[in-house]
Amino acid sequence: MAKKPTDAEENPPPPHRGRMQAQGGGTEKSEPWAQATPPTKSEMLRMSYSLESQLTATELEDRVDPLRKLREFIERAAKAGGISAGGPPRSWYKRGSRDIRVDLEIIKGMACVPDPSP
């Protein structure tokens, strides 16, 4: 008798997964992705603005610099061909804080790949 496939075998999770998060100071906001192809530079930048739109004025004020650094990282990563999963999440902290930050976590696959040529 043939073994019945499990749900995970029939519907494997997308190969490219991760999230951007605004953390610390009582804030826990997230912008996740799970998709068949690696998110491009433009998609990642859009996600960063989507995360920003979830923040209150005070939360945003605390994370202006970390969000800028995240976007600069996305630009550099795309120029280098993207980044792969592995290693700890990348974090950008508010100056003078030990917990108010923005994180980028690539859980599986790749992200920040260059946009396709027009």
PEKACOR-V24775 format. One record per backbone hydrogen bond with DSSP energy under -1.0 kcal/mol. NH is the residue of the N-H (numbers start at 0). CO is the residue of the C=O. Records with the same first field share a line. If there is no record, write none. Layout:
NH=CO ; CO
This chain:
9=5
10=6
15=34
16=107
17=32
18=104
19=30
20=102
21=28
22=100
26=23
28=21
30=19
32=17
34=15
40=112
43=39
44=40
45=41
46=42
47=43
48=44
49=45
50=46
51=47
52=48
53=50
54=51
59=55
60=56
61=57
62=59
66=62
67=63
68=64
69=65
70=66
71=67
72=68
73=69
74=70
75=71
76=72
77=73
78=74
79=75
80=77
81=76
82=110
84=108
89=103
91=101
93=99
96=93
100=22
101=91
102=20
103=89
104=18
106=16
107=16
110=82
112=38
